[in-house]
Amino acid sequence: MFDYIDGGAGSESTVHANRHALEALPVVPRLGVTRGSPPDLGTSVLGKPISFPVMLAPVGFARMMHPAGDLAAAAAASDAGTVHTLSTFSGHTLEEVARAASGRRWFQLYFLGGRGGAEALIDRAAAAGYEALVVTLDTQTGAMRERDVRHGVRLPLRIDLDNVLRFAPEAAVRPGWLLGFARDRFHMDLANAAASTRAGGTALDEALRDLRGSPPLWEDFRWIRDRWPGPVLAKGVLSADDARRAVDAGVAGIIVSNHGGRQLDGAPPTIGVLAEVVAAAGTDAEVFVDGGFRRGADVVRALSLGARAVMVGRPWAFGLAAAGEAGIAKVLDLLRADVERVLRLIGCPSVGELGPGYLGRPDASLTAARPRPADGGPLTPN
Ligand SMILES: Cc1cc2nc3c(=O)[nH]c(=O)nc-3n(C[C@H](O)[C@H](O)[C@H](O)COP(=O)(O)O)c2cc1C
């Protein structure tokens, strides 16, 4: 699970580039202008408030990280006053997750089971009260995640003699995780697919095949928007051109994302393309960004370049794996406190007042290739 969460595609160059590009962008303080009162962290996304500008990105297989999975994530986001985005690849059905939290919930759509399967998911998500639909475009095919390959991980997940033997030593030193997984009856299903299978839909293998055979195209946004009553977002945009296509396709929001470096190894770091996407979207769509956001200063960097809010994936996945709902709550608390601290340190009274004036020029020596940290992943060549 650790390598599934932490890893990325190929040599993980994009995973590292996301962080390096953020760190290369200086945050410049204004001194002697604010005193005392706490900065205002609240903002609005898609016309409704969130308490601070960090939201939960969709993360698949959360139930294998901890049995509470997305139920915990939705509850923690709700308590923190922010948005939880449920992955199509959830271990709990979208209806179960809807019942777990009263806060804001978005649904991330993969075409599991092709167009027919996607239509069924859209109808169910609408009936369950999800507010927005996030269409992920960057998963046209399975990525080469070498850590997963090394561990023999393949979809659909199954327990067999090979992986029992393979993982036994690691499970033995993680008895807490193993016990939770066992108590959850080794749950590994894609619950949303299982539900449609029970309802007479396609079997899981077939659904996965259809998923691979029909990644979303811009033209699909037409029928998606006809069918989905709320706002639609496009996730995975990395250029001004695609931002304009997204706007032409009628989206309300664009998520600048390279999937946390988990799909196209070599894709640009998201903070580096954010400004051009913001400019291309203009006032037609709100822009969000994810990929390597770990600290308050990172959030400040993105908002200063025009993002409305950022999303985090791995941070909440690690919080969940470590301590369930309390772990995600802790991650959100740490991020909130750090955003507040950085705003005070740069003399900015509210996230709404962030802008390019708080940023310096990117440090080229940091954006250029830099030696990787020693933990660059077990399969990094040399
Ligand atoms: C374990 C894991 C599973 C993910 N599953 C999905 C998914 O099912 N759908 C999706 O659109 N994005 C998925 N993502 C990508 C995230 O939504 C997000 O783009 C990325 O994690 C952001 O980068 P960060 O992890 O550095 O914060 C996943 C990411 C991780 C780490």
The ligand as an SDF file (V2000), in Angstrom:
LIG
                    3D

 31 33  0  0  0  0  0  0  0  0999 V2000
   -3.2290    6.3560   -4.2570 C   0  0  0  0  0  0  0  0  0  0  0  0
   -3.8010    7.3070   -5.2730 C   0  0  0  0  0  0  0  0  0  0  0  0
   -4.9320    6.9520   -5.9910 C   0  0  0  0  0  0  0  0  0  0  0  0
   -5.4990    7.8510   -6.9080 C   0  0  0  0  0  0  0  0  0  0  0  0
   -6.6600    7.5130   -7.5480 N   0  0  0  0  0  0  0  0  0  0  0  0
   -7.2420    8.4170   -8.3790 C   0  0  0  0  0  0  0  0  0  0  0  0
   -8.5000    8.1410   -8.9740 C   0  0  0  0  0  0  0  0  0  0  0  0
   -9.0960    7.1010   -8.7390 O   0  0  0  0  0  0  0  0  0  0  0  0
   -9.0170    9.0750   -9.8090 N   0  0  0  0  0  0  0  0  0  0  0  0
   -8.3770   10.2460  -10.0950 C   0  0  0  0  0  0  0  0  0  0  0  0
   -8.8910   11.0630  -10.8600 O   0  0  0  0  0  0  0  0  0  0  0  0
   -7.2030   10.5470   -9.5200 N   0  0  0  0  0  0  0  0  0  0  0  0
   -6.6200    9.6640   -8.6800 C   0  0  0  0  0  0  0  0  0  0  0  0
   -5.4270    9.9810   -8.0840 N   0  0  0  0  0  0  0  0  0  0  0  0
   -4.7810   11.2820   -8.3700 C   0  0  0  0  0  0  0  0  0  0  0  0
   -5.2190   12.3310   -7.3360 C   0  0  0  0  0  0  0  0  0  0  0  0
   -6.5750   12.6610   -7.5200 O   0  0  0  0  0  0  0  0  0  0  0  0
   -4.3910   13.6180   -7.4610 C   0  0  0  0  0  0  0  0  0  0  0  0
   -4.4290   14.0810   -8.7920 O   0  0  0  0  0  0  0  0  0  0  0  0
   -2.9320   13.4680   -7.0350 C   0  0  0  0  0  0  0  0  0  0  0  0
   -2.8290   12.5420   -5.9710 O   0  0  0  0  0  0  0  0  0  0  0  0
   -2.3860   14.8060   -6.5780 C   0  0  0  0  0  0  0  0  0  0  0  0
   -1.0480   14.7300   -6.2370 O   0  0  0  0  0  0  0  0  0  0  0  0
   -0.5090   14.5180   -4.7400 P   0  0  0  0  0  0  0  0  0  0  0  0
   -0.7470   13.0920   -4.3910 O   0  0  0  0  0  0  0  0  0  0  0  0
    0.9450   14.8240   -4.8640 O   0  0  0  0  0  0  0  0  0  0  0  0
   -1.2360   15.4570   -3.8220 O   0  0  0  0  0  0  0  0  0  0  0  0
   -4.8590    9.0940   -7.1470 C   0  0  0  0  0  0  0  0  0  0  0  0
   -3.7240    9.4340   -6.4220 C   0  0  0  0  0  0  0  0  0  0  0  0
   -3.1950    8.5630   -5.4910 C   0  0  0  0  0  0  0  0  0  0  0  0
   -1.9870    8.9820   -4.6970 C   0  0  0  0  0  0  0  0  0  0  0  0
  1  2  1  0
  2  3  1  0
  2 30  2  0
  3  4  2  0
  4  5  1  0
  4 28  1  0
  5  6  2  0
  6  7  1  0
  6 13  1  0
  7  8  2  0
  7  9  1  0
  9 10  1  0
 10 11  2  0
 10 12  1  0
 12 13  2  0
 13 14  1  0
 14 15  1  0
 14 28  1  0
 15 16  1  0
 16 17  1  0
 16 18  1  0
 18 19  1  0
 18 20  1  0
 20 21  1  0
 20 22  1  0
 22 23  1  0
 23 24  1  0
 24 25  2  0
 24 26  1  0
 24 27  1  0
 28 29  2  0
 29 30  1  0
 30 31  1  0
M  END
$$$$
